[in-house]
Amino acid sequence: MKDYIRDRVLEVARYIVENRATVRDAARRFDVSKSTVHKDVTERLRKINPALARSVDRVLQTNKAERHIRGGQATRRRYRTMGS
């Protein structure tokens, strides 16, 4: 694995854990695709730092469990602005 990829993987992983960020947030922050972030933290990170990979996985599982709530909030905001 090239050094710049390894560095990005670790940087993205730390960002996700420290900020409890979603894959979308991380992709936007590091100017890469969601697919790249997902591959970085699910495949590449396991080979580089298994302990950090477990931490990232916990954050992503929490985000996945809460995404229906965030979706409902977005819908509520959209309809509030339409009614005004």
KOLGU-4560 file (N, C-alpha, C; in nm, 3 decimals, padded with zeros to 5 digits):
<recs>
<n_xx: 00.085 n_yy: -00.118 n_zz: 00.000 ca_xx: 00.000 ca_yy: 00.000 ca_zz: 00.000 c_xx: 00.090 c_yy: 00.125 c_zz: 00.000 mol: A seq: 1 type: MET>
<n_xx: 00.054 n_yy: 00.220 n_zz: -00.081 ca_xx: 00.132 ca_yy: 00.343 ca_zz: -00.092 c_xx: 00.118 c_yy: 00.425 c_zz: 00.036 mol: A seq: 2 type: LYS>
<n_xx: 00.223 n_yy: 00.498 n_zz: 00.068 ca_xx: 00.226 ca_yy: 00.576 ca_zz: 00.192 c_xx: 00.113 c_yy: 00.678 c_zz: 00.201 mol: A seq: 3 type: ASP>
<n_xx: 00.083 n_yy: 00.746 n_zz: 00.090 ca_xx: -00.020 ca_yy: 00.849 ca_zz: 00.096 c_xx: -00.158 c_yy: 00.788 c_zz: 00.123 mol: A seq: 4 type: TYR>
<n_xx: -00.181 n_yy: 00.667 n_zz: 00.075 ca_xx: -00.309 ca_yy: 00.600 ca_zz: 00.103 c_xx: -00.314 c_yy: 00.561 c_zz: 00.250 mol: A seq: 5 type: ILE>
<n_xx: -00.206 n_yy: 00.503 n_zz: 00.299 ca_xx: -00.198 ca_yy: 00.463 ca_zz: 00.439 c_xx: -00.221 c_yy: 00.584 c_zz: 00.531 mol: A seq: 6 type: ARG>
<n_xx: -00.158 n_yy: 00.695 n_zz: 00.500 ca_xx: -00.174 ca_yy: 00.818 ca_zz: 00.579 c_xx: -00.319 c_yy: 00.866 c_zz: 00.576 mol: A seq: 7 type: ASP>
<n_xx: -00.380 n_yy: 00.863 n_zz: 00.457 ca_xx: -00.520 ca_yy: 00.907 ca_zz: 00.445 c_xx: -00.612 c_yy: 00.817 c_zz: 00.527 mol: A seq: 8 type: ARG>
<n_xx: -00.590 n_yy: 00.686 n_zz: 00.519 ca_xx: -00.674 ca_yy: 00.591 ca_zz: 00.592 c_xx: -00.671 c_yy: 00.623 c_zz: 00.741 mol: A seq: 9 type: VAL>
<n_xx: -00.551 n_yy: 00.643 n_zz: 00.795 ca_xx: -00.538 ca_yy: 00.671 ca_zz: 00.938 c_xx: -00.599 c_yy: 00.806 c_zz: 00.975 mol: A seq: 10 type: LEU>
<n_xx: -00.580 n_yy: 00.904 n_zz: 00.889 ca_xx: -00.634 ca_yy: 01.037 ca_zz: 00.916 c_xx: -00.787 c_yy: 01.036 c_zz: 00.912 mol: A seq: 11 type: GLU>
<n_xx: -00.844 n_yy: 00.969 n_zz: 00.815 ca_xx: -00.990 ca_yy: 00.959 ca_zz: 00.804 c_xx: -01.046 c_yy: 00.883 c_zz: 00.925 mol: A seq: 12 type: VAL>
<n_xx: -00.981 n_yy: 00.775 n_zz: 00.962 ca_xx: -01.028 ca_yy: 00.695 ca_zz: 01.075 c_xx: -01.028 c_yy: 00.776 c_zz: 01.204 mol: A seq: 13 type: ALA>
<n_xx: -00.920 n_yy: 00.848 n_zz: 01.228 ca_xx: -00.912 ca_yy: 00.931 ca_zz: 01.349 c_xx: -01.021 c_yy: 01.038 c_zz: 01.348 mol: A seq: 14 type: ARG>
<n_xx: -01.043 n_yy: 01.098 n_zz: 01.231 ca_xx: -01.147 ca_yy: 01.201 ca_zz: 01.219 c_xx: -01.284 c_yy: 01.145 c_zz: 01.254 mol: A seq: 15 type: TYR>
<n_xx: -01.315 n_yy: 01.027 n_zz: 01.203 ca_xx: -01.444 ca_yy: 00.964 ca_zz: 01.229 c_xx: -01.461 c_yy: 00.937 c_zz: 01.378 mol: A seq: 16 type: ILE>
<n_xx: -01.359 n_yy: 00.883 n_zz: 01.442 ca_xx: -01.369 ca_yy: 00.850 ca_zz: 01.585 c_xx: -01.378 c_yy: 00.977 c_zz: 01.670 mol: A seq: 17 type: VAL>
<n_xx: -01.293 n_yy: 01.075 n_zz: 01.643 ca_xx: -01.290 ca_yy: 01.196 ca_zz: 01.725 c_xx: -01.416 c_yy: 01.279 c_zz: 01.711 mol: A seq: 18 type: GLU>
<n_xx: -01.476 n_yy: 01.280 n_zz: 01.592 ca_xx: -01.592 ca_yy: 01.366 ca_zz: 01.567 c_xx: -01.723 c_yy: 01.290 c_zz: 01.557 mol: A seq: 19 type: ASN>
<n_xx: -01.716 n_yy: 01.158 n_zz: 01.577 ca_xx: -01.834 ca_yy: 01.072 ca_zz: 01.561 c_xx: -01.899 c_yy: 01.102 c_zz: 01.426 mol: A seq: 20 type: ARG>
<n_xx: -01.816 n_yy: 01.116 n_zz: 01.325 ca_xx: -01.857 ca_yy: 01.159 ca_zz: 01.192 c_xx: -01.916 c_yy: 01.044 c_zz: 01.112 mol: A seq: 21 type: ALA>
<n_xx: -01.999 n_yy: 01.079 n_zz: 01.016 ca_xx: -02.052 ca_yy: 00.982 ca_zz: 00.922 c_xx: -01.955 c_yy: 00.966 c_zz: 00.807 mol: A seq: 22 type: THR>
<n_xx: -01.978 n_yy: 00.865 n_zz: 00.724 ca_xx: -01.896 ca_yy: 00.845 ca_zz: 00.605 c_xx: -01.908 c_yy: 00.968 c_zz: 00.514 mol: A seq: 23 type: VAL>
<n_xx: -02.029 n_yy: 01.021 n_zz: 00.501 ca_xx: -02.049 ca_yy: 01.141 ca_zz: 00.418 c_xx: -01.970 c_yy: 01.259 c_zz: 00.470 mol: A seq: 24 type: ARG>
<n_xx: -01.974 n_yy: 01.279 n_zz: 00.603 ca_xx: -01.898 ca_yy: 01.390 ca_zz: 00.663 c_xx: -01.749 c_yy: 01.376 c_zz: 00.633 mol: A seq: 25 type: ASP>
<n_xx: -01.697 n_yy: 01.256 n_zz: 00.651 ca_xx: -01.555 ca_yy: 01.232 ca_zz: 00.628 c_xx: -01.520 c_yy: 01.252 c_zz: 00.481 mol: A seq: 26 type: ALA>
<n_xx: -01.604 n_yy: 01.204 n_zz: 00.393 ca_xx: -01.579 ca_yy: 01.219 ca_zz: 00.249 c_xx: -01.574 c_yy: 01.367 c_zz: 00.211 mol: A seq: 27 type: ALA>
<n_xx: -01.666 n_yy: 01.443 n_zz: 00.264 ca_xx: -01.670 ca_yy: 01.587 ca_zz: 00.236 c_xx: -01.545 c_yy: 01.655 c_zz: 00.291 mol: A seq: 28 type: ARG>
<n_xx: -01.506 n_yy: 01.621 n_zz: 00.412 ca_xx: -01.392 ca_yy: 01.682 ca_zz: 00.480 c_xx: -01.260 c_yy: 01.654 c_zz: 00.406 mol: A seq: 29 type: ARG>
<n_xx: -01.244 n_yy: 01.532 n_zz: 00.355 ca_xx: -01.118 ca_yy: 01.493 ca_zz: 00.292 c_xx: -01.125 c_yy: 01.497 c_zz: 00.140 mol: A seq: 30 type: PHE>
<n_xx: -01.237 n_yy: 01.543 n_zz: 00.087 ca_xx: -01.254 ca_yy: 01.562 ca_zz: -00.057 c_xx: -01.227 c_yy: 01.433 c_zz: -00.135 mol: A seq: 31 type: ASP>
<n_xx: -01.288 n_yy: 01.324 n_zz: -00.087 ca_xx: -01.284 ca_yy: 01.196 ca_zz: -00.157 c_xx: -01.427 c_yy: 01.142 c_zz: -00.161 mol: A seq: 32 type: VAL>
<n_xx: -01.448 n_yy: 01.036 n_zz: -00.236 ca_xx: -01.583 ca_yy: 00.982 ca_zz: -00.248 c_xx: -01.622 c_yy: 00.902 c_zz: -00.124 mol: A seq: 33 type: SER>
<n_xx: -01.752 n_yy: 00.883 n_zz: -00.106 ca_xx: -01.801 ca_yy: 00.801 ca_zz: 00.005 c_xx: -01.748 c_yy: 00.659 c_zz: -00.010 mol: A seq: 34 type: LYS>
<n_xx: -01.740 n_yy: 00.611 n_zz: -00.133 ca_xx: -01.689 ca_yy: 00.475 ca_zz: -00.158 c_xx: -01.545 c_yy: 00.461 c_zz: -00.111 mol: A seq: 35 type: SER>
<n_xx: -01.466 n_yy: 00.563 n_zz: -00.135 ca_xx: -01.326 ca_yy: 00.560 ca_zz: -00.093 c_xx: -01.316 c_yy: 00.556 c_zz: 00.059 mol: A seq: 36 type: THR>
<n_xx: -01.394 n_yy: 00.640 n_zz: 00.126 ca_xx: -01.393 ca_yy: 00.641 ca_zz: 00.272 c_xx: -01.436 c_yy: 00.506 c_zz: 00.325 mol: A seq: 37 type: VAL>
<n_xx: -01.542 n_yy: 00.452 n_zz: 00.268 ca_xx: -01.594 ca_yy: 00.324 ca_zz: 00.314 c_xx: -01.488 c_yy: 00.214 c_zz: 00.297 mol: A seq: 38 type: HIS>
<n_xx: -01.424 n_yy: 00.209 n_zz: 00.182 ca_xx: -01.320 ca_yy: 00.108 ca_zz: 00.159 c_xx: -01.202 c_yy: 00.130 c_zz: 00.253 mol: A seq: 39 type: LYS>
<n_xx: -01.166 n_yy: 00.255 n_zz: 00.274 ca_xx: -01.056 ca_yy: 00.287 ca_zz: 00.365 c_xx: -01.082 c_yy: 00.233 c_zz: 00.505 mol: A seq: 40 type: ASP>
<n_xx: -01.200 n_yy: 00.259 n_zz: 00.558 ca_xx: -01.225 ca_yy: 00.224 ca_zz: 00.699 c_xx: -01.277 c_yy: 00.083 c_zz: 00.720 mol: A seq: 41 type: VAL>
<n_xx: -01.322 n_yy: 00.015 n_zz: 00.615 ca_xx: -01.370 ca_yy: -00.121 ca_zz: 00.635 c_xx: -01.269 c_yy: -00.226 c_zz: 00.591 mol: A seq: 42 type: THR>
<n_xx: -01.190 n_yy: -00.197 n_zz: 00.491 ca_xx: -01.094 ca_yy: -00.295 ca_zz: 00.441 c_xx: -00.950 c_yy: -00.259 c_zz: 00.476 mol: A seq: 43 type: GLU>
<n_xx: -00.905 n_yy: -00.144 n_zz: 00.432 ca_xx: -00.764 ca_yy: -00.108 ca_zz: 00.447 c_xx: -00.726 c_yy: -00.088 c_zz: 00.593 mol: A seq: 44 type: ARG>
<n_xx: -00.813 n_yy: -00.026 n_zz: 00.671 ca_xx: -00.781 ca_yy: 00.004 ca_zz: 00.811 c_xx: -00.760 c_yy: -00.122 c_zz: 00.893 mol: A seq: 45 type: LEU>
<n_xx: -00.835 n_yy: -00.228 n_zz: 00.864 ca_xx: -00.819 ca_yy: -00.354 ca_zz: 00.939 c_xx: -00.677 c_yy: -00.408 c_zz: 00.929 mol: A seq: 46 type: ARG>
<n_xx: -00.616 n_yy: -00.390 n_zz: 00.812 ca_xx: -00.480 ca_yy: -00.439 ca_zz: 00.791 c_xx: -00.375 c_yy: -00.349 c_zz: 00.858 mol: A seq: 47 type: LYS>
<n_xx: -00.407 n_yy: -00.221 n_zz: 00.868 ca_xx: -00.311 ca_yy: -00.124 ca_zz: 00.922 c_xx: -00.318 c_yy: -00.116 c_zz: 01.074 mol: A seq: 48 type: ILE>
<n_xx: -00.441 n_yy: -00.102 n_zz: 01.127 ca_xx: -00.459 ca_yy: -00.081 ca_zz: 01.271 c_xx: -00.592 c_yy: -00.142 c_zz: 01.316 mol: A seq: 49 type: ASN>
<n_xx: -00.593 n_yy: -00.270 n_zz: 01.351 ca_xx: -00.717 ca_yy: -00.338 ca_zz: 01.388 c_xx: -00.792 c_yy: -00.273 c_zz: 01.506 mol: A seq: 50 type: PRO>
<n_xx: -00.719 n_yy: -00.221 n_zz: 01.603 ca_xx: -00.784 ca_yy: -00.158 ca_zz: 01.719 c_xx: -00.861 c_yy: -00.032 c_zz: 01.676 mol: A seq: 51 type: ALA>
<n_xx: -00.799 n_yy: 00.050 n_zz: 01.594 ca_xx: -00.865 ca_yy: 00.170 ca_zz: 01.544 c_xx: -00.984 c_yy: 00.131 c_zz: 01.456 mol: A seq: 52 type: LEU>
<n_xx: -00.969 n_yy: 00.024 n_zz: 01.381 ca_xx: -01.078 ca_yy: -00.024 ca_zz: 01.295 c_xx: -01.201 c_yy: -00.060 c_zz: 01.379 mol: A seq: 53 type: ALA>
<n_xx: -01.179 n_yy: -00.121 n_zz: 01.494 ca_xx: -01.292 ca_yy: -00.155 ca_zz: 01.582 c_xx: -01.360 c_yy: -00.029 c_zz: 01.635 mol: A seq: 54 type: ARG>
<n_xx: -01.281 n_yy: 00.072 n_zz: 01.668 ca_xx: -01.338 ca_yy: 00.199 ca_zz: 01.716 c_xx: -01.422 c_yy: 00.266 c_zz: 01.608 mol: A seq: 55 type: SER>
<n_xx: -01.369 n_yy: 00.268 n_zz: 01.486 ca_xx: -01.442 ca_yy: 00.327 ca_zz: 01.374 c_xx: -01.571 c_yy: 00.249 c_zz: 01.350 mol: A seq: 56 type: VAL>
<n_xx: -01.562 n_yy: 00.117 n_zz: 01.356 ca_xx: -01.680 ca_yy: 00.034 ca_zz: 01.333 c_xx: -01.790 c_yy: 00.064 c_zz: 01.434 mol: A seq: 57 type: ASP>
<n_xx: -01.752 n_yy: 00.086 n_zz: 01.560 ca_xx: -01.853 ca_yy: 00.121 ca_zz: 01.663 c_xx: -01.923 c_yy: 00.252 c_zz: 01.628 mol: A seq: 58 type: ARG>
<n_xx: -01.845 n_yy: 00.352 n_zz: 01.585 ca_xx: -01.905 ca_yy: 00.481 ca_zz: 01.547 c_xx: -01.998 c_yy: 00.462 c_zz: 01.428 mol: A seq: 59 type: VAL>
<n_xx: -01.955 n_yy: 00.388 n_zz: 01.328 ca_xx: -02.037 ca_yy: 00.369 ca_zz: 01.208 c_xx: -02.164 c_yy: 00.290 c_zz: 01.240 mol: A seq: 60 type: LEU>
<n_xx: -02.154 n_yy: 00.193 n_zz: 01.329 ca_xx: -02.274 ca_yy: 00.117 ca_zz: 01.369 c_xx: -02.373 c_yy: 00.208 c_zz: 01.441 mol: A seq: 61 type: GLN>
<n_xx: -02.323 n_yy: 00.296 n_zz: 01.525 ca_xx: -02.410 ca_yy: 00.393 ca_zz: 01.593 c_xx: -02.477 c_yy: 00.484 c_zz: 01.491 mol: A seq: 62 type: THR>
<n_xx: -02.398 n_yy: 00.534 n_zz: 01.397 ca_xx: -02.454 ca_yy: 00.621 ca_zz: 01.293 c_xx: -02.562 c_yy: 00.549 c_zz: 01.212 mol: A seq: 63 type: ASN>
<n_xx: -02.536 n_yy: 00.423 n_zz: 01.183 ca_xx: -02.633 ca_yy: 00.345 ca_zz: 01.106 c_xx: -02.763 c_yy: 00.327 c_zz: 01.185 mol: A seq: 64 type: LYS>
<n_xx: -02.750 n_yy: 00.305 n_zz: 01.314 ca_xx: -02.868 ca_yy: 00.286 ca_zz: 01.398 c_xx: -02.949 c_yy: 00.416 c_zz: 01.411 mol: A seq: 65 type: ALA>
<n_xx: -02.883 n_yy: 00.530 n_zz: 01.399 ca_xx: -02.950 ca_yy: 00.659 ca_zz: 01.418 c_xx: -02.992 c_yy: 00.726 c_zz: 01.288 mol: A seq: 66 type: GLU>
<n_xx: -02.959 n_yy: 00.668 n_zz: 01.174 ca_xx: -02.984 ca_yy: 00.739 ca_zz: 01.048 c_xx: -03.131 c_yy: 00.762 c_zz: 01.019 mol: A seq: 67 type: ARG>
<n_xx: -03.219 n_yy: 00.676 n_zz: 01.065 ca_xx: -03.362 ca_yy: 00.699 ca_zz: 01.041 c_xx: -03.409 c_yy: 00.823 c_zz: 01.116 mol: A seq: 68 type: HIS>
<n_xx: -03.346 n_yy: 00.854 n_zz: 01.228 ca_xx: -03.381 ca_yy: 00.974 ca_zz: 01.304 c_xx: -03.337 c_yy: 01.098 c_zz: 01.228 mol: A seq: 69 type: ILE>
<n_xx: -03.212 n_yy: 01.095 n_zz: 01.177 ca_xx: -03.162 ca_yy: 01.209 ca_zz: 01.100 c_xx: -03.246 c_yy: 01.231 c_zz: 00.974 mol: A seq: 70 type: ARG>
<n_xx: -03.290 n_yy: 01.124 n_zz: 00.910 ca_xx: -03.374 ca_yy: 01.136 ca_zz: 00.792 c_xx: -03.507 c_yy: 01.202 c_zz: 00.825 mol: A seq: 71 type: GLY>
<n_xx: -03.565 n_yy: 01.164 n_zz: 00.938 ca_xx: -03.691 ca_yy: 01.225 ca_zz: 00.981 c_xx: -03.676 c_yy: 01.373 c_zz: 01.011 mol: A seq: 72 type: GLY>
<n_xx: -03.563 n_yy: 01.409 n_zz: 01.070 ca_xx: -03.538 ca_yy: 01.550 ca_zz: 01.100 c_xx: -03.523 c_yy: 01.631 c_zz: 00.971 mol: A seq: 73 type: GLN>
<n_xx: -03.457 n_yy: 01.575 n_zz: 00.872 ca_xx: -03.439 ca_yy: 01.645 ca_zz: 00.745 c_xx: -03.574 c_yy: 01.666 c_zz: 00.676 mol: A seq: 74 type: ALA>
<n_xx: -03.658 n_yy: 01.564 n_zz: 00.681 ca_xx: -03.792 ca_yy: 01.576 ca_zz: 00.621 c_xx: -03.873 c_yy: 01.682 c_zz: 00.693 mol: A seq: 75 type: THR>
<n_xx: -03.865 n_yy: 01.685 n_zz: 00.824 ca_xx: -03.939 ca_yy: 01.784 ca_zz: 00.903 c_xx: -03.893 c_yy: 01.925 c_zz: 00.866 mol: A seq: 76 type: ARG>
<n_xx: -03.761 n_yy: 01.945 n_zz: 00.854 ca_xx: -03.710 ca_yy: 02.077 ca_zz: 00.816 c_xx: -03.757 c_yy: 02.117 c_zz: 00.678 mol: A seq: 77 type: ARG>
<n_xx: -03.759 n_yy: 02.023 n_zz: 00.586 ca_xx: -03.800 ca_yy: 02.054 ca_zz: 00.449 c_xx: -03.945 c_yy: 02.099 c_zz: 00.446 mol: A seq: 78 type: ARG>
<n_xx: -04.033 n_yy: 02.028 n_zz: 00.515 ca_xx: -04.174 ca_yy: 02.064 ca_zz: 00.512 c_xx: -04.204 c_yy: 02.191 c_zz: 00.590 mol: A seq: 79 type: TYR>
<n_xx: -04.123 n_yy: 02.222 n_zz: 00.692 ca_xx: -04.142 ca_yy: 02.349 ca_zz: 00.763 c_xx: -04.112 c_yy: 02.466 c_zz: 00.672 mol: A seq: 80 type: ARG>
<n_xx: -04.006 n_yy: 02.455 n_zz: 00.592 ca_xx: -03.971 ca_yy: 02.566 ca_zz: 00.503 c_xx: -04.072 c_yy: 02.579 c_zz: 00.388 mol: A seq: 81 type: THR>
<n_xx: -04.133 n_yy: 02.470 n_zz: 00.347 ca_xx: -04.232 ca_yy: 02.475 ca_zz: 00.239 c_xx: -04.359 c_yy: 02.543 c_zz: 00.286 mol: A seq: 82 type: MET>
<n_xx: -04.395 n_yy: 02.525 n_zz: 00.414 ca_xx: -04.518 ca_yy: 02.581 ca_zz: 00.467 c_xx: -04.508 c_yy: 02.729 c_zz: 00.497 mol: A seq: 83 type: GLY>
<n_xx: -04.387 n_yy: 02.781 n_zz: 00.509 ca_xx: -04.370 ca_yy: 02.922 ca_zz: 00.546 c_xx: -04.382 c_yy: 03.015 c_zz: 00.429 mol: A seq: 84 type: SER>
</recs>
